[in-house]
């Protein structure tokens, strides 16, 4: 019976598709496009659900029409260069899509194409024109042709600017000096299709081009996700290109991605351990490998690096330090000597910091950096140096989560006069008392040095989080310091 119902459904579907092949074609193209591309659609509400509209779009590849068509809820009639329209393989499909062929250089044929587009608009359809008149060979927006002005002239039709972002670089674009014959860099390939607010039919080609350019500028913000920041992108790149050259400077010093990442994580751990509570750190270093390394380390540590303009004079530098509340300035003895500069208040020498890392600490960091995946590397700098040993917060959280049967716990550290740092464990479930959790941690596989003191284990209402949903480590540290001070 089930088989019979399935066959009847299949037969009915086939019959419907024969009756309304336009919908089948649209569905097939939509499925294919969304398989090859990951399309982010912005401003789709600007395209009317009923009535005519002229879409004016930039042109970057041979599949731009498919991308636009897959991003609106209407059938779109595209204006297509006639040689492409007449290609035997595509002509039946394009004819079924009611595409409008355009022949360049022949005034009569151009006039006929414009007339067909006007007729489609007058009949209430959506028409799309690539106003540059050709696919860009550089990725830049070309001047707009004025043909679309003739299409909407005298009609009460909205002109919708459309921008295709990130299409340049796909295999169907001309990047690399060729179409198609290149390997795709990503699958599915991410693109953003942005529809702008409607423009009046009296809009000029220059004004429409400016609107499309503005949409392209706005589209840049849609390229980046929560982890699309400099230091996290570097993490991903370093894991892929471990032995490749990452940076070099005029002194002849060179670092691979792997060595750069290890050094940055070591410095990030030092910043977290010795400069807690300092939202900004000053950098007085030249454009060099060392300067890039400390900038990356500050970002990994969750600190804002402030590169000081040492050429502006000491008074200006000290004024900047006071304005930003900077208490630490990382610099280099060799650089100060060469530039004939005196140390400013709060100076820490990079040479001394690097010399403080033991061989064991370097080896441990190198091992973890090499074997851990990127999500865990994001948390690698969450180590504390206690009595000379590196203690991983993540491991303590794993054991605490298992004991509590609740993942809402977090480990941080606060300054300690005797050991340099001491651990603080915060958790949310009241079902387990701090005394019981401390005892269970003591009976676990964790080394005794890794277990927080009983007075540094606290129940809280909620773990602070950022707008992205990630743990707000800065607020966690501030809360831990407050609770430990109150308990003292």
SEFIPA-374652 format. One record per atom (N, C-alpha, C): residue in one letter; x, y, z. Coordinates in steps of 0.001 Angstrom, whole numbers, plus 500000, padded with zeros to 6 digits. Atoms other than C-alpha are relative to their C-alpha. Example, Ala and Ser with C-alpha at 12.3 -4.5 7.8 and 13.67 -1.06 7.14 Angstrom:
// residues 2
A500890498810500000
A512300495500507800
A500900501200500000
S499180498810499940
S513670498940507140
S499230501090500730
END
This chain:
// residues 488
X500824498795500000
X500000500000500000
X500862501260500000
X499114498843499915
X502781502397500951
X500707500211498665
X499336499900501303
X504569501577497681
X499055500581498961
X500975499479500948
X501393502258495747
X499785501491500166
X500166498565499743
X500902505637497433
X501216500791499518
X498785499325500443
X504527506511496701
X500030500160498485
X500013499928501460
X504157505675493011
X498965501005499506
X501025499028500390
X500926507689492804
X500485501434500222
X499471498664499717
X502646510683494436
X501030500399498957
X498974499722501004
X505576510401492018
X499370500323498653
X500675499762501275
X503263510187489029
X499296501350499995
X500686498704499910
X501217513172490235
X500990501145499906
X498975498953500045
X504391515210490749
X500507500189498583
X499520499910501381
X505614514376487259
X498964500677499103
X501074499405500809
X502242515345485780
X499938501520500228
X500034498564499678
X502262518704487589
X501180500718499362
X498811499373500565
X505807519424486422
X499892500146498485
X500211499881501442
X504787518742482841
X499068501163499704
X500946498920500217
X501885521160483181
X500616501367500276
X499392498713499625
X503977523906484861
X501526499853500021
X498556500222500047
X507563523361483652
X500812501186500514
X499263498835499513
X508540526930484608
X500385499827501461
X499706500192498577
X508295526021488273
X501062498934500200
X498983501043499902
X510336522879487730
X501375500563499672
X498717499399500379
X513072524848485959
X500521500889501125
X499595499116498907
X513103527430488736
X500485499195501191
X499602500826498864
X513272524729491404
X501359499342499758
X498737500668500324
X516089522881489619
X501169500978500066
X498932499007499975
X518137526051489139
X500260500487501425
X499837499576498604
X517492527139492728
X500805498961500779
X499290501069499286
X518666523757494031
X501465499943499600
X498624500056500475
X521781523734491844
X500812501187500520
X499287498796499564
X522707527311492728
X500316499951501479
X499786500038498555
X522272526811496462
X500885498827500417
X499057501078499706
X524334523620496284
X501429500456499786
X498649499535500332
X527343525270494660
X500376501226500817
X499758498754499284
X526971528596496481
X499259500020501335
X500689499711498742
X526146529541500053
X499603501469499939
X500466498643500312
X524014532608499401
X499409500657501252
X500587499166498949
X523358535267502018
X499206501105499313
X500886499048500660
X520404537403500959
X499675501133500963
X500247498816499175
X520054540945502297
X499048500927499249
X500910499024500597
X517185543355501628
X499004499420499016
X500936500632500932
X514945540875499846
X498624500665500031
X501309499357499873
X511932542815501124
X499840501198499063
X500097498861500914
X512769545627498694
X499461499606498624
X500548500468501282
X511671543466495748
X498508499764500197
X501444500138499777
X507866543785495425
X499518498586499678
X500560501331500242
X505844540563495635
X499070499992498797
X500876499877501169
X503502541836492944
X500373501270499245
X499762498814500796
X503817544274490110
X501396500041499412
X498728499950500722
X506723545312487896
X501136500576500845
X498794499431499393
X510274546107488955
X501163499717499062
X498773500187500777
X513592546595487175
X501164499852500957
X498809500246499192
X516613545054488910
X501220500437499211
X498768499528500638
X519887546807488083
X501168499468500812
X499008500790499251
X522849544619489032
X501392500146499401
X498623500081500504
X526634544539488798
X500231498619499386
X499797501216500802
X528153541812486610
X501429499494500195
X498682500523499651
X531028539625487833
X500281498605499467
X499774501377500427
X530504536130486433
X498901499564499040
X500980500555500935
X528598533927484003
X498754499462500701
X501156500563499294
X526204532745486733
X499280501055500830
X500636498940499208
X525114536134488080
X498475499924499924
X501448500110500136
X521602535615486693
X499426498926500894
X500476501076499126
X521241532335488556
X500007500443501461
X499901499544498611
X522386533996491795
X498864500961500338
X501104499069499764
X519863536817491459
X498668499256500001
X501257500742500087
X517091534445490398
X499747499117501201
X500144500875498830
X517762532187493385
X499795500793501287
X500083499166498799
X517471535149495760
X498696500768500116
X501292499306499946
X513973536465494967
X498878498989499837
X501153500883500039
X510509534960495213
X499167500189498724
X500704499718501248
X509543536053491692
X500763499381498831
X499339500355501254
X510251534821488182
X500624501276499432
X499273498833500495
X512871537180486741
X500341499794498529
X499652500045501421
X513306537929483038
X501303500774499797
X498664499410500092
X516987538569482408
X500287500466498570
X499510499517501284
X518449540648479603
X501395499419499796
X498803500804500211
X521222538486478107
X500610500316498638
X499255499762501234
X523886539086475489
X499621498929498967
X500569500926500981
X522535537524472272
X500893498795499677
X499181501193500289
X525575535276471453
X499869498911501065
X500220500991498956
X525057533601474832
X498603499399499873
X501385500463500137
X521318533384474268
X499872498985498870
X500105500868501166
X521806531709470864
X500807498715500123
X499202501223499843
X524200529061472213
X499049498803500100
X500991501089500084
X522413525770471354
X499721499296501319
X500193500723498743
X522959524212474760
X499115500777500968
X500716499181499032
X521409527151476636
X498685500565499469
X501138499274500560
X518823528529474219
X498640499452500435
X501318500491499560
X515914526182475102
X499674500409501439
X500217499625498603
X516391526895478815
X499724501500500121
X500168498549499915
X516757530666478342
X498672500440499400
X501289499662500603
X513716530778476095
X498875499676500982
X501004500376499020
X511697528914478734
X499981500991501168
X499920499009498928
X512914531501481295
X499592501394499534
X500430498724500585
X511668534285478987
X501108501050500050
X498875499060500047
X515140535810478793
X499863500900498779
X500097499011501078
X515461538887476608
X501392500180499391
X498664499867500599
X518412538715474164
X500278501448499610
X499572498648500341
X520394541920473601
X501204499898499081
X498888500014500955
X522648542460470587
X500679501365500039
X499264498752499939
X525359545079470981
X500373500495498611
X499543499414501252
X526134547483468135
X498941500139498938
X501081499922500983
X522893546973466197
X498851500796500619
X500979499116499378
X520573549881466979
X498588499447499934
X501357500529500142
X517470548196465649
X499745498870500980
X500175501118499074
X518023545042467686
X500005500485501448
X499999499439498652
X518878547090470785
X498645500615500317
X501310499385499809
X515663549077470324
X498925498939500203
X500975501087499843
X513724545824469962
X500108499364501385
X499799500574498661
X515278544454473177
X499428500919501070
X500540499033499037
X514392547638475056
X498474499957499977
X501456500077500121
X510843547409473717
X499457498757500689
X500442501236499346
X510542543787474920
X500084500130501518
X499867499811498553
X511819544763478362
X498893500901500531
X501086499111499593
X509321547626478563
X498662499253500003
X501243500769500082
X506541545289477492
X499859499066501192
X500042500901498850
X507504542816480229
X499654500766501278
X500300499182498826
X507426545588482832
X498537500438499991
X501397499567500096
X504093546876481589
X499028498864500292
X500843501174499709
X502741543328481973
X500135499569501461
X499895500291498573
X503777543349485649
X501117499055500386
X498916500931499703
X506939541210485421
X501215500713500592
X498721499500499496
X510349541622487055
X501059499760498930
X498939500079501003
X513201542347484638
X501318500343500673
X498670499719499451
X516914542281485472
X500955500346498870
X499002499581500974
X519611544132483553
X501340500166500701
X498638499793499510
X523366544018484114
X500530501234499280
X499868498703500658
X523911547686483421
X501424500313499543
X498644499759500488
X527684547475482903
X500158499582498540
X499953500440501389
X527032545717479625
X501013498912499721
X498984501049500188
X529840543189480146
X500431499508501373
X499454500544498759
X531384540945482787
X501308500711500324
X498781499312499581
X534053542773484769
X501196499069499902
X498749500768500091
X537580541575484014
X500945500287501147
X499114499609498894
X539045543193487134
X499362499841501370
X500708500059498729
X536395542732489808
X499463501340500437
X500486498664499681
X535747546480489846
X498732500310499215
X501257499626500646
X532457548099488950
X500282500890498789
X499816499233501228
X532410549352485347
X498948501106499911
X501045498985500204
X530503552453484158
X498706499354499518
X501302500529500409
X526773551833483691
X499594500586498644
X500595499544501257
X525230552007480238
X498644500661500293
X501236499249499755
X522206554281479868
X498761499324499414
X501131500682500613
X520001551697478169
X498841499794500949
X501105500262499085
X518037550969481326
X499152501257500230
X500786498776499888
X517009554649481455
X498878500010498960
X501002500067501066
X515184554084478161
X498945498936500308
X500957501069499678
X513577550914479532
X498911500512500932
X500984499561498994
X511877552656482474
X499501501414499738
X500418498635500267
X511511556107480942
X498503500120499783
X501433499791500144
X507921557291481370
X499140498963500680
X500769501044499305
X506891554187483364
X500040500236501504
X500034499931498539
X505852554070487005
X500480498666500561
X499390501284499638
X508261551254487827
X501166500254500964
X498861499831499102
X510643550965490825
X501260499371499409
X498696500518500421
X514336550483490004
X500720499520501257
X499399500602498802
X515942548106492529
X501489499770499755
X498574500290500138
X519759548296492845
X500343498668500658
X499611501319499496
X521346544870493354
X501516499895499953
X498551500191499963
X524895544094494427
X500342498550500295
X499463501344499767
X526654540740494129
X501385500153500608
X498725499878499294
X529489540522496649
X500658498638500156
X499153501186499859
X532315537938496799
X499907499053498816
X500072500853501191
X531370536517493400
X501326500020499252
X498669499923500596
X534714537764492089
X500931499046500748
X499170501033499387
X537036534842492736
X499408498613499840
X500590501306500279
X534547532075491994
X500467499523498625
X499449500549501245
X535371529777489090
X499348500597498771
X500686499420501154
X532831531516486849
X500341501471499781
X499517498634500196
X534497534920487286
X501307499962499218
X498786499905500827
X537508536155485304
X501269500122500846
X498817499898499151
X539845536208488297
X501019498939499595
X498959500906500468
X543164534659487334
X500144499996498498
X499874499870501449
X542666535660483708
X499264498957499193
X500745501019500749
X540272532859482804
X498671499728500690
X501279500460499483
X536703531713483209
X500037498483500169
X500286501423499763
X535831528282484651
X501252499163500265
X498886500936499931
X539224526610484133
X500932500307501167
X499199499868498779
X540436526877487716
X499290499250501116
X500571500761498907
X539903524990490954
X499209500929500917
X500741499176499035
X537196526316493292
X500759500081501324
X499288499827498729
X538691527756496459
X499194499474501179
X500859500492498924
X535679526770498594
X498718499443499407
X501310500538500374
X532545524647498271
X499225499692501274
X500629499022500889
X529923525833498783
X500683501355500122
X499301498721500057
X531273529215497749
X499093501100500561
X500872498998499367
X529966532118499922
X499852501256499149
X500278498738500687
X528315535082498182
X498893500712500762
X501068499198499410
X526080537906499346
X499273500746498890
X500832499284500964
X523205539228497235
X499199501032500786
X500633498914499256
X522005542625498467
X499071500801499099
X500984499184500714
X518859544411497290
X499820501307500764
X500132498706499361
X518663548129497977
X498591500556499910
X501316499355500070
X515681550425498524
X499680500431498576
X500381499642501366
X513716551205495353
X500391501435499648
X499699498681500546
X514842554141493216
X498893500373499015
X501047499605500952
X512455556197491053
X500401499690498568
X499735500311501406
X512135555488487343
X500818501092499324
X499223498897500565
X513780558858486707
X501476499947500350
X498601500103499567
X517076557662488199
X500930499928498788
X499021500033501081
X520161558184486029
X500941498813500172
X499039501106499936
X522812555598485214
X501038500249501078
X498996499679498984
X525336557410487430
X499445499819501404
X500616500137498677
X522915557499490364
X499775498532500347
X500200501431499754
X522068553808489988
X501324499321500306
X498675500582499752
X525756552933489821
X500473500327501414
X499613499608498648
X526380554885493028
X499246499183501041
X500795500807499066
X523559552991494744
X500544498581500095
X499442501352499998
X525030549646493691
X501353499982500722
X498712499904499303
X528482550763494904
X499800500087501508
X500276499871498562
X527016551747498289
X499581498661500599
X500377501335499520
X525415548321498619
X501229499109500145
X498776500781499916
X528826546787497911
X500809500340501237
X499303499593498775
X530346548821500722
X499335499399501226
X500729500566498859
X527624547718503139
X500168498483500075
X499900501467500032
X528045544100502011
X501270499492500668
X498763500433499345
X531558544015503470
X499744499513501416
X500279500390498617
X530065543768506952
X499414498596500085
X500599501342499983
X528326540524505948
X501026498904499693
X498977501002500289
X531597538835505066
X500543499342501256
X499299500427498807
X532669538412508651
X499045499416501025
X500745500615498924
X531387536082511326
X500659500283501334
X499495499753498650
X532085535899515043
X501494499724500119
X498586500360499909
X535507534318514447
X500836500611498879
X499254499374501080
X536491536459511466
X500704501253500489
X499150498929499501
X538933538587513411
X501446499593499748
X498621500219500429
X542649538931512789
X500648498795500669
X499252501055499307
X543992536625515477
X499392498618499770
X500593501318500230
X541461533846514879
X500207499544498560
X499646500371501377
X542026533960511139
X501449499530499932
X498603500443499987
X545740533701511844
X500111498586500562
X499992501356499457
X545079530622513976
X499688498980498914
X500409500957501030
X543293528903511113
X501061499893498900
X498986500018501046
X545929529908508565
X501257499280500468
X498784500623499481
X548811528825510790
X499867498479500081
X500198501453499931
X547300525370511284
X500097499367498613
X499947500542501362
X547007524935507505
X501399500132499386
X498729499699500670
X550394526429506562
X501127500067501022
X499111500024498838
X552526525436509535
X501447500346499640
X498584499816500336
X555902525409507756
X500248501131498996
X499843498922500984
X555254528262505310
X500483501281500678
X499516498731499474
X556912531652505742
X498833500911500331
X501079499114499569
X554653533992507719
X500422501453499979
X499572498610499936
X556725537129508207
X501521500097499994
X498569499709500020
X560152538675507757
X500168501506500105
X499765498555499917
X561718542068508382
X501388500350499480
X498755499510500592
X564685544186507354
X501233499497500716
X498845500530499269
X566925542639510018
X500396498613499517
X499737501343500484
X566752539313508208
X499316498914500800
X500685501006499189
X564648537613510852
X498757499512499278
X501153500610500651
X562054535202509464
X499333499016500953
X500746500942499188
X559307533195511133
X498977499283499131
X501062500761500644
X557112530420509812
X498696500238500762
X501275499876499314
X553427530338510678
X500014499244501325
X499960500791498779
X554076527614513224
X500772500683501110
X499179499323498983
X556867529472515048
X499335501296500456
X500698498772499624
X554858532689514950
X498879499707500980
X501117500341499130
X551849531011516534
X500492499575501380
X499450500420498700
X553941529372519264
X500457501214500799
X499512498809499306
X555647532669520109
X498863500897500463
X501129499142499628
X552369534584520105
X499229499431501183
X500719500616498886
X550697532080522421
X500807500066501296
X499160499824498809
X553649532201524811
X499856501411500553
X500132498614499559
X553459535996524927
X498585500288500507
X501379499808499541
X549652535871525246
X499821499451501410
X500071500557498658
X550007533618528275
X500668500902501028
X499316499058499095
X552486536070529798
X499120501222500269
X500870498843499817
X550103538981529232
X498825499670500919
X501133500381499161
X547185537112530789
X500427499798501446
X499562500338498656
X549241536013533745
X500538501173500798
X499330498918499278
X551063539224534610
X499363501364499800
X500601498696500274
X548906542020533188
X498474499929500038
X501443500115499874
X545412541067534297
X499411501342500437
X500656498760499639
X542966543909534630
X500445501194499187
X499556498910500860
X544753545972531986
X499356499810498624
X500693500191501276
X542383546368529008
X500841500375498793
X499134499588501102
X545108547987526890
X501457499815500399
X498556500086499779
X548824547418526518
X500680500822498919
X499286499161500949
X551194549893524894
X501113499239499308
X498907500613500773
X553628548828522174
X500838501119499399
X499080499044500594
X556676550885521266
X501066499196499263
X499150500864500811
X558210548756518543
X499895500426498543
X500073499648501426
X559091549329514889
X499211498959499222
X500639500989500874
X557435547564511951
X500977498857499804
X499029501095499954
X559189544270512534
X499306498717500392
X500531501290499565
X558719540606513320
X499585500065501463
X500327499881498583
X558822541417517032
X498728500795500230
X501200499184499853
X556196544133516686
X498748499248499600
X501152500776500447
X553844541877514723
X499668498897501001
X500196501094499055
X554341539076517239
X499272500488501256
X500628499486498783
X553393541236520238
X498577500469499715
X501366499620500362
X550365542686518428
X499083498791499968
X500795501228500081
X549114539165517690
X499770499415501388
X500111500546498653
X549805538058521264
X498984500776500826
X500949499181499242
X547837540977522713
X498566499656499618
X501347500355500442
X544812540092520597
X499590498628500520
X500299501343499480
X545025536428521603
X499725500031501495
X500190499886498549
X545178537526525250
X498746500775500353
X501193499222499726
X542018539598524869
X500299501424500415
X499571498647499654
X543938542853525299
X500096500835498726
X499921499107501156
X543836545861522981
X501426500526499866
X498649499463500183
X547311546619521558
X499921501448499505
X499950498594500392
X548017550362521323
X501417500294499531
X498676499728500557
X550926551057518975
X500290501488500111
X499683498611499694
X552510554272520200
X500900500598498923
X499203499294501007
X553930556798517745
X501229500600500687
X498801499557499294
X557441557102519146
X500671501194499330
X499407498850500689
X558335559748516532
X499341501316500417
X500729498786499633
X555836562207518068
X500596500705501205
X499395499386498825
X557993562914521110
X499502499395501294
X500307500643498723
X558002561778524704
X498719500555500634
X501186499408499381
X555351564251525896
X498721499453499371
X501181500521500695
X552903563055523262
X499739498549500375
X500145501411499623
X553569559401524100
X499435499876501409
X500486500078498624
X553050559986527828
X498562500494500111
X501394499543500014
X549839561925527101
X499079498892499507
X500794501120500504
X548562558937525089
X499863498906501061
X500049501008498940
X549452556577527946
X498992500403501076
X500923499532498970
X547537558737530408
X498557499960499515
X501358499975500537
X544518559105528145
X499397498602499925
X500490501388500150
X544245555326527562
X500106499208501287
X499826500738498756
X545128554350531112
X500941498816499860
X499064501099500263
X548018552207529878
X501065499968501093
X499012500162498937
X550232550840532635
X501214499199499560
X498901500835500494
X552451548528530551
X500323500380498567
X499531499706501352
X554520549392527483
X501086498998499644
X499028501002500447
X556322546576525657
X500879500633498928
X499058499463500966
X559441547670523826
X501229499113499973
X498785500798500158
X562941546463522999
X501207500867500325
X498769499258499689
X566310547514524376
X500744500375498724
X499269499741501246
X567871547179520930
X499342501135499223
X500692498951500732
X565197549390519412
X500202501361500662
X499818498715499315
X565448552097522100
X501400500546499786
X498628499551500206
X569210552190521713
X500201500536498585
X499842499568501395
X569025552465517927
X499248501295499732
X500802498793500215
X566288555122518049
X500371501121500948
X499556499016499004
X568001556938520933
X498813500546500795
X501162499664499192
X564875556887523056
X500197499510501422
X499968500417498606
X564495556696526820
X498738499200500325
X501194500761499623
X562138554182528452
X498930500914500586
X501122499256499435
X558692555519529337
X499495499241501220
X500536500708498827
X556816554684532565
X499280498712499605
X500645501279500256
X555699551053532684
X500676499150498945
X499308500732501067
X558308549829530206
X500339498572500419
X499587501397499868
X558777546066529870
X500752499639498728
X499173500305501174
X561523544795527582
X499652498617499451
X500368501246500660
X560581542123525076
X501086498950500179
X498901500963499826
X564016540532525418
X499890499268501338
X500120500624498677
X563393539913529142
X498827499022500050
X501171500880500002
X559953538424528546
X500318498695499283
X499668501211500762
X561209536021525892
X500985499123500758
X499006500775499251
X564127534994528121
X499388499282501194
X500624500613498825
X561701534117530942
X499313498675499683
X500660501252500357
X560160531236529005
X500987498845500072
X499117501156499855
X561701527941530052
X499902499085498786
X500016500953501109
X562559525219527586
X498789499075500085
X501156500884499819
X559862522999529076
X498703500706499592
X501220499261500349
X557233525715528668
X499892500180498490
X500009499855501456
X558232526318525058
X499601498681499328
X500291501303500597
X558118522597524288
X498537499619500193
X501396500323499718
X554729522160525963
X499062500813499112
X500832499142500848
X553243525118524101
X500080499564498549
X499827500451501383
X554707523890520807
X499207498730499734
X500727501257500169
X553209520439521338
X498501500239499917
X501433499733500009
X549755521731522177
X499577500762498750
X500322499207501184
X549833524241519348
X499937499126498752
X499945500856501181
X550688521516516854
X498855499003499942
X500943501119500028
X548202518847517916
X498547500412500251
X501373499623499682
X545160520750519174
X499307500615498792
X500754499347501074
X542414521756516715
X499774501476500326
X500170498552499838
X541595525429516182
X499053500373501135
X500876499600498889
X538590525545518584
X500670499934501365
X499299500090498727
X540819524385521420
X501167500975500060
X498916499023500006
X543677526622520337
X499502501380500405
X500559498717499579
X541348529583520862
X500066500149501504
X499987499966498539
X541478528639524496
X501365499626500570
X498692500431499537
X545135527652524653
X500640501035500901
X499398498968499159
X546123530995526127
X499349500049501376
X500626500071498680
X543806530171529037
X500762499025500878
X499137500744499091
X546659528814531098
X500404500939501124
X499433499226498897
X547955529967534438
X501351499426500365
X498687500446499550
X551524529829535607
X500003500054501523
X500078500100498546
X551407528605539197
X501211499227500492
X498778500605499457
X554611527873541078
X500894499467498882
X499141500375501111
X556417527697537742
X499429498990499046
X500620501009500865
X553994525193536171
X498809500594499256
X501125499542500797
X551546525852533341
X498788499118500287
X501207500729499628
X548035524857534461
X498890500342499003
X501046499734501002
X545348524472531728
X498613500110500628
X501341499806499468
X541968525902532670
X499012499006499394
X500945500850500705
X540214523755530081
X499891498619500640
X500020501338499395
X541205520483531730
X499251500005501323
X500714499910498717
X539929521620535124
X498500500127499754
X501418499850500332
X536636522677533529
X499391498679499561
X500508501295500441
X536284519259531912
X499687499103501198
X500216500843498822
X536660517474535253
X498849500544500835
X501087499409499219
X534361519932537035
X498649499756499335
X501250500262500730
X531714519522534328
X499530498566500232
X500354501404499769
X531838515752534783
X499463499794501425
X500455500154498617
X531438516055538559
X498637500645500206
X501243499244499813
X528668518651538392
X498867499502499113
X500976500385501028
X526924517032535418
X499333501256499435
X500508498707500474
X526549520624534208
X501173500751499367
X498887499326500672
X528692522470531637
X500172501460500380
X499943498570499669
X528001525911533149
X500980500261501138
X498942499691499041
X531308526325534915
X501172500594499235
X498864499354500647
X534431528323534200
X501122500178501018
X498812499838499162
X537961528512535572
X500760501227499516
X499158498847500317
X540003531693535708
X501076500100501063
X498962499816498990
X542881533031537743
X500091501467500362
X499809498645499498
X543639536102539820
X501408500090500571
X498628499854499474
X546962537544541041
X500131499445501412
X499706500546498680
X548553535880544058
X501431500376500374
X498679499510499607
X551475537304546021
X501023498880500116
X499053501090499774
X553020533911546795
X500319499222498735
X499808500873501163
X552500531923543583
X499916500727498658
X500155499263501246
X551994534673541018
X498555500031499550
X501410500103500329
X548478533426540214
X499371498914500858
X500724501111499372
X545803531344541856
X498682499807499269
X501168500381500771
X542862529535540325
X498706500297500746
X501336499786499449
X539201530399540858
X499018499237499111
X500998500784500723
X536324528085539867
X498617500545500317
X501368499505499862
X532850529485539259
X499053499022499315
X500985500898500616
X529772527332538597
X498608500427500426
X501357499486499803
X526004527749538537
X499051499057500738
X500961500926499390
X524364524594539890
X500137499997501518
X499998499993498527
X523388524808543565
X499823498601500580
X500199501374499521
X522864521040543742
X501262499440500636
X498723500467499447
X526551520566544586
X500622501148500775
X499411498953499166
X528007522567547464
X501478500164499664
X498566499796500270
X531478524127547084
X500897499006500736
X499192500970499253
X532830521829549828
X500016498649499295
X500097501295500669
X531572518731547984
X500765500014498679
X499278499912501266
X532986519946544650
X501501500005500239
X498569499952499687
X536361520709546225
X500516498606500358
X499604501365499624
X536498517197547752
X500052499090498780
X500027500835501200
X535526515574544444
X501170500323499075
X498834499628500811
X538205517531542594
X501274499411500595
X498824500568499344
X540730516349545179
X500142498514499773
X499971501438500243
X539779512733544479
X500076499653498509
X499938500230501450
X539979513185540702
X501432499797499549
X498666500222500564
X542920512626538370
X500824501270499906
X499265498740500113
X543906516304538547
X501147500074500995
X498919499756499038
X547285517142540118
X499541500978501077
X500432499148498887
X546935518834543493
X500213501484499699
X499707498604500329
X548490522021542104
X498903500615499140
X501030499511500916
X545629522285539604
X498646500231500678
X501294499911499319
X542857522265542219
X499905501333500746
X500154498727499282
X541571525664543409
X499819499773501498
X500251500058498568
X541490526385547109
X498490499973500256
X501424500055499666
X538185525767548859
X499391501395499986
X500539498636499928
X537772529511549380
X499895500664498640
X500051499436501350
X538183530086545626
X499044499235499084
X501051500676500755
X535237527910544552
X498677500644500387
X501190499207499712
X531996529891544218
X498840499595499089
X501222500178500779
X528410529335543110
X499519501381499555
X500482498730500529
X527135532125540841
X498669499775499283
X501297500130500671
X523805532851539159
X500144499586498549
X499801500312501425
X525110532720535581
X501424500337499611
X498670499717500540
X528408532567533714
X499890501177499034
X500082498854500910
X528985535958532021
X500322499589498563
X499778500313501413
X528739535721528228
X499968501279499185
X500003498905500951
X529347538028525303
X498742499933499143
X501145499999500895
X526757538973522695
X500027498848499021
X499867501121500917
X528124536157520519
X499681498665500658
X500263501239499286
X527322533593523227
X501234499389500619
X498760500510499420
X530978533001524106
X500175500543501417
X499744499571498627
X532165533248527702
X500766501318500004
X499324498713499854
X533140536795528663
X501092499831501054
X498914500331499074
X536509535964530205
X500420501196500843
X499616498821499217
X537180539539531279
X499052500197501174
X500961499873498903
X533968539735533301
X500147498859500995
X499775501138499108
X534690536274534677
X501139500308500966
X498861499663499124
X538068537476535999
X499617501062501024
X500410498956499063
X536521540600537507
X499083499446501077
X500910500612499021
X533775538557539175
X500774499119500972
X499194500868499124
X536323536054540511
X500796500809501000
X499232499146499084
X538462538825541971
X499107500581501079
X500936499424499031
X535421540396543645
X499564498953501041
X500453501043499090
X534178537110545139
X501108499543500934
X498881500446499158
X537615536082546384
X500372501068501014
X499715498914499071
X538172539497547941
X498944500046501111
X501075499984498997
X534792539332549671
X500117498827500966
X499879501188499164
X535567535836550988
X501217500059500924
X498755499928499224
X538968536869552353
X499756500599501393
END
